[in-house]
Amino acid sequence: MDALQNQAMAQADEQRRKQQAARAITALARIEDGSFGICEECDEPIAFKRLKLDPTLSTCIICASGG
């Protein structure tokens, strides 16, 4: 049972790493095209503190919270 749980945890970790890598690639593309730091939903600037926390974020806090 422990082996199955460890395998499931390893698979989940691998999936998270792949998602983070994809987000980083997308952020680099936004830097190249000049849209980095602009919310993809409302076209307003994303707060610097938010980007400092996670530079791969693509939405402002208002749009991220569904507002």
Summary of the structure (lengths in Angstrom):
residues: 67
radius of gyration: 15.7
end to end distance: 43.0
largest distance: 49.5
contacts: 141
relative contact order: 0.12
helix: 63%
strand: 3%
